[in-house]
Amino acid sequence: MSEPLKTEIESFLENHSDLKAFDLQIPDMNGVFRGKRVNLEKLIKVSGDGLFLPASIFGMDVVGETMEETGLGISSGDSDRYCRIIPGTMMPVPWQSGLGQVMISMEEKDGSPFFGNPREVLNLLLQKAKPHGFQWKAAFELEFFVIESGRTAGEKPKLPAFLSGETSEGQLYSISSLELCRNWLEEISGHCKAMEIPADTSVAELAPGQFEINLNHVPDPMLACEHALLLKQVIKGTLRKYGMNATFMAKPFPSHPGSGMHLHLSLYDKQGKNLLAGEDSAKMSQALAGVLDFMPESMIFCAPHANSYHRFQENSYAPLNANWGKDNRTTALRIPSGNTESTRIEYRLAGADANPYLVMAILIAGVLHGFEEKPDLPPETIGNGYQDPSNSLPQSWESALDCFQRGQKLSSWLGEDFSRLYSQLKLGEQKHFRSVFTPHEYDWYLHSV
């Protein structure tokens, strides 16, 4: 164990003497935390010796089944990789008595970062950006629905009675909707403070039972991703205490808007000047052009599941085309209003079900691609972006994966090995999903044909 890590652990345990166990956790390809729960004695041992976990956790689909197409399962002996604690990630789990948690990273057998870890994909891109001397600032906004607990398999989710009885349509920015949920919203805020998650604003969204919580900007894209993942943990854990659940499923209700995960990104030079600011900012034009150029190939990362594509409908505030606009929420890229120093890009493509590391990675890759290759920037979309039929995006899970596999631009930035692994994982997940019969099929075909 390094001396700084030893000091960090000793100090943390001294300040949190009530803790009796720790979750050692690593987000998988879908942003699902996986790992082990250990006692304090084992935590100390792991901090020095590390621990082993199967590499196949990065070959799992969203329900935890290893996809043999990835080559990380039985064909490779389902072998382990060494994992170590990431310094600076220890924190309490406020909604669980006596429990703490810490993030871990996985390594290849030669000690290099594991190629299939989305966190490391982002880290490599940030390293590529270092020669430019940029200072990044980033933050996520997460939308979610509050639903009843106790759902049985195959049953549609239900809104809690106290929310569904208010209105059938929802009230955007409604203060009364927030007041109904004051207790658990305040508890979420307190838990975030205890975990040093910079949660900022709570908003009642378009649909009944739908909310958005915003995170403050931080000067570290990696940390911004961790904040997003941890915020999801906090929201789910807190609502379970109240006998409810939270879902970040992209489109849980057919008749209501879906849930997005919007990412705000700005960059500055070494003197702190906003490089995207100004009416004629060349950097802004290049960044927008690069991100838009990658957008069709990015769809499989921003909409990673079968359900993700139900979110993309006209007038739904989820973009259908690769376009951009100033203060325009109907476009995929929005430049929000504000002063010069706050000029930024809002990336509106990703659903709440996406992996923040991968969304951040494709956005930064697009920005760097724009700076280096300088593709042409399409004209700004004025007004309703849904009436702009140009540059349409893939609208199905299968076509999105095909677009990424056929394309060569984005995969060269993410790494060929990682891109191949991700493609095979999604191919396996699609096969797994299609193998399940749904009640809808029986309703349509059992007596009709």
N, C-alpha and C positions, 0 to 999 in steps of 0.2 A: 504494500500500500504506500502511495506517495505521502509525504509529510503533509502537504496541503489538504489532501482528501481526509487523512486521519484527523487533522485539526477540525475540518468541517464537520465530520461525523460526531466527534466528541462534543463540539459546541452545540450542534443541533440537538443531540440527545439530552444534553444538560438543560437546554431551554424547553424541551418537550419531554419531561420526565415521566409523563403518563403513558407514553407509547410502549406497546408490548410486541408489536409485529409490524412488518413492512412488506408492501407490495413492490417487487422488482419488476418493472413493466417496460415493454417496448411496443410501439405502435406497428401493426402489420401493414400490408399493402393497402388495406381498406381503411386504415386509421383506427382499427380496433386494438385496444391494449391487450397484450398477452404477456404472460410471465409466471412468476411464482410468488407465493406469500411465505415469508420466513420470520423466525423469531429474532430477537436482537443479537443473540449469540451468533446465529448464522449470518446476520447482516455484517457483523464485524469480520467474519471469516471471508465472506464474499467480497468485501471491500479490498481485501488483500489478494485473495486467490482467484476472484472472478467466479463465474458459474457457467454451466453449459446448457444450451437450449437447442432444439432441432432447427436446422436451417429451413425446414419445411413450414415454419410459421409465416415465411414470406411466399409460400406457395399455396396458402389457404384462401378459399373463397370467403365471401362475407359471412357464411354460416359456419365456418371453421373446418370445412372439408378440404383435405389436401388434394390439389389438382395434379394428377400424375403427369399431365402435359408439361409441367414446369421443370421436370427432372429433379425436383428436390424431395420427392417422396420415396416410394419403395425402390424405384430403379436405381437410386443412389444409396440405398441402405438407410434412408431417413437419418442421415448422420448429423451429429451435433456440431455446433460452432461455439467458440469462446465468447462470453459476454462480460462486459465490465461496466461498473457504475459510471454515469456521466456526472462529473462534478457540478455543483450548483443546482441540482434538480431535486434535492431532498425537500419534502414538505409534509405537513400533517394532512390527514383526510378528515376534515372537521365534522362531517356528517356520520363518521364511524368512530365509535369510542375506542381509544387505544391503538389506532392504526395510522401509520405513516406510509409514504410511498416515495420511490426514487426511480428515475429513468435509467435504462441501461442501453448500451450499444453492442452490436454484434460484429465479430471480426472473422476474416478468412483465416485459414490455417497458417498462413504466413504472417499474420498479424495486421494485414491491411484491412480497411473497412469492408464489410460484407457488401458485395456488389448489388444485392437485391433490396437493400434497406433504403426506402424513400428519403429518409433523413440524410443519408450520405450522398444521394443524388443531388439534393439541394446544396449540401456542403461543398461538393465539387464545383457546382456552378458559382457559388459565392467565391471560391478560390480563383476561378477563371476571371471573375470580375475585378479582383484586387488590383491588377495593373492599371485599371482605369482610374483608381483612386476615388471611387464613389463612396458616399455615405448614404445608406438606405434608411428609409423609415417605412414601416408597414403596420397594418392593422386589419383584422377581420371583423365582419358583422355576421352574426349567425341567427337565422330564423328557425323556429321550431314550433311544434304543436304540443299542447298539453292534452293527454288522453287518459282514459280510465285504465286502471290496472286490471289484471285478472282475465285478459283476453285469452280465449281458447284458439287452437290452431284452426285456420280457415275462416275465423270470424272477423268481420270488419271492425276497425278501431272505432271507439266511441269517445265523444267529448264528455268531460265531467258534467254532471247535471247543472251545476251552478254556472257553467260557462255556456252550455248549449241552450239554456233557457233564456239567456239574455237577448239574443238576436240570432237570426238565421244567417245573417250576412257578415257580421263582424263590423267593427267601427275602427277604422284606421286612426292611429294616434289618440284613441279614446282614453281619457284619464280615468273614467269610471271603470273601464275594463282592468286597468292597472290596479285600481283600488280594491277590486274584488280579489286580486291575487297578491295583495300587499305583503302578507305574512311570508309567503315563500319567496317572493321577489327580494324582500329585505334579507332573508336568510341566505339566499344565493349571493347577494352582495357581500354579506359578512364572511361567507366561506371564501369568496374570491380574495377578499382582503387578507385573510389568514394564509392563503396560498400565494399571495403576491401576484395575482392575476388582475391586470388593470381593467376590469369591467367598468364601463362608463355609463351608458344610457340604456334604459329599458323602454321598449315601444310596443304598444298593441298594434298588431299587423292587420292585413286586409280581411282575414278570415276569423270567425269565432274560434277562440282557443289558440290562436297563433300569435306568437310574440317574437320580438327581435331584441337581442342584447348585443351592444357594440363594445368593442375593446379599444382602448387608447393606443395611439401609434407608439411604436418603440423603434429604436435605431438598430434593430437586429432582426432580419427576416426569419432566422431560425427560431428565435424566442417568440416572435409573433405566431408562428405555427404551433409552438408548444402551448401558448396561451389559448389558442382556439381548441386544441384537443382537450386541454384541462377544463376549459369552460364547459364543454359538452359533458365531461365527467361530473362536474359540480351540479349542473342543471338536472341531470338524470338522478344523481344520488340524493339531492335535496327533495325532488318531487316524490321519490319512493318513500321518504319519511312521511309524506302527507297522503300516502295511499294512492298516488297517481304515477304516471310515467310521462316522460318526454320522448318524442320521436323526431329524429332528424332525417327521416325518410323524405325523399325529394317531393313526393306527391301522395300523401296518405289518404286524401279525400278527393274523389273525382270532380266534385262540384265546387271545390275551393282552390284558391291559388296554392302553388307549391312553395317549398322553403328553399331559399338560396343561401349561399355563403359568399358574400361580396368581399373582395380584397382591395384595399387601398394601398397604393405604392407611390412613393416619391423618392427622389434622389438628389443629393447635394454634392458640391465639390468640396475640396479640403478646407475652403474658407467659409463653408456653410451656405453658399449661394444655391438656391433652388434651380437645378438645371432644366427643369420642365416649365419654368415660369416664363411669361412673356408671350405676346401675341404671335411673334415670329420665331419662337424657340425651335431651332433646328433639332435639338435633342428630343423635344416632345414629339415632333413630327416623325422622327426616326423611330422612337420608342413605339408609338402607336402603329406605325407601318409594320414593324417587326412582329409585334404581338398579333396583329390581324393576319399577317402572312402565315403564322403558325396555327391560327385558331381552328381550322377544320381538323387538323391532326390532333389538336388538343382536346377535342370533344370527349374522347374515351376516358380522359382523366377527370374532366369536369362533370361528366355524366357517366359514372363508372358502372351503373347497374341497370337492369331492365326497367325498373320503375322510374329511373331518372328522366326518361324521355317523355313521360306524361306531363312533366313540368313545362315543357316547351310548347306553348300555345299562344295564339295571337292575343294581344292585349292582356297578357298575364304578367308582365314585367320580367319575364325570362326571355332573353334574346333569341331570335330565329336566324339572324344574319350576322356576319362578321362586319360590323359597322361601328362608327364612333360619332360622338356628338358632345357639345358643350351643355352641361346641365340637362342631359337628356336620358331619362330612365328607360327609354324604349330601345336603346342601343347596347351593344355588347361591351363597349368601352365608353365610360362617361367621364368627362372632366368636370368635377363638381365646382360649384360657385365657391368663392372665398377670396381671401387676400393672396398676394403674390407668394408669400412664404408657405402657404398651405396648398399650393397647386400640386395636383396629384392625378394619377390614373385610378379610376375605380373599375375593377374587373368584375363584370356582372354575370359571367357565363356559368360559374360553378354552382352546383346544388349543395345543400347542406349535408348531403351524403358523401361528398368528395373528401379525399385525403388532403389536409392543408399543406403538407410538405410538397405534394405533387402539384397542387395548384400554384403554390409559390414558385416552384421550380420552372414550370412552363411559362409563367409570366416573366420571370427574370431571364430565362432563355430567350424569350421573344424580344425583350428590351435589348439584350446584348446582340442578338441577330440583327435588329434594326440599326444599331450603331455601327456594326461591322459591315453588313451587306447593303444597307440603305435601300430596301425595296420601296416601290412607289406607294405613297399614301393615298387611299381612295378619298374622294371628296367627303366632307362632313355631311352627316345625315341631319337634316333640319326637319323638325316635327316628328311625325309618327314613323318610327323605324320599322314597324311591321309592314308598312307599305313600300318598303325598299326591297325588291325581290333579288337584288344582286348579292353575290357572295353568300348564298344560303349555306347553312351548316347541316351536317348529318343529323337526321331526325330519328334514327333507330340505333339500338345498341349494336347490332350487327354491322350497319354501314359505318358507324363511328370507328369500330375496331378495324374494319377493312381500310378505311381512310388512313388511319395511323400506320397500318402495316405496309400499305402501298407507298406512303410518303417516305421521304428520306431526310427531310429537313430537321424535324424535331428530334428524331431518334439519334441523330448525330450529336446533339447537345446533351441528351439525357444519358447517352452511353449505349452502345449496341447490345451489350450483354443484358443490361437492365431492361432495355426496350423489348428484347426477345422474351425475357422472363415475364414481363407485364403482359405482353400479347398472348403468350401461352396460358397464363393464369386466366385472363378474360375469356379466351377461347374455351378453356375447361369449364369456367363458371357458366358460360352460355349453354354448353351442353348439359351441365347439371341442372340448370334452371328449366330447360326445355324437356327434361326427362320427367318432370312432375306434372301429373294431371291436375287440372283446376276444376272447381265446381262449375265455372263458366262454360267449360267445354261440354259437360253433361247437359247443362241448361240449353245450349244451342243445338247439340247434335243427337242426343240420345233418342229422341222421338221424332226428330225433324227429317231425318234422311233414311 
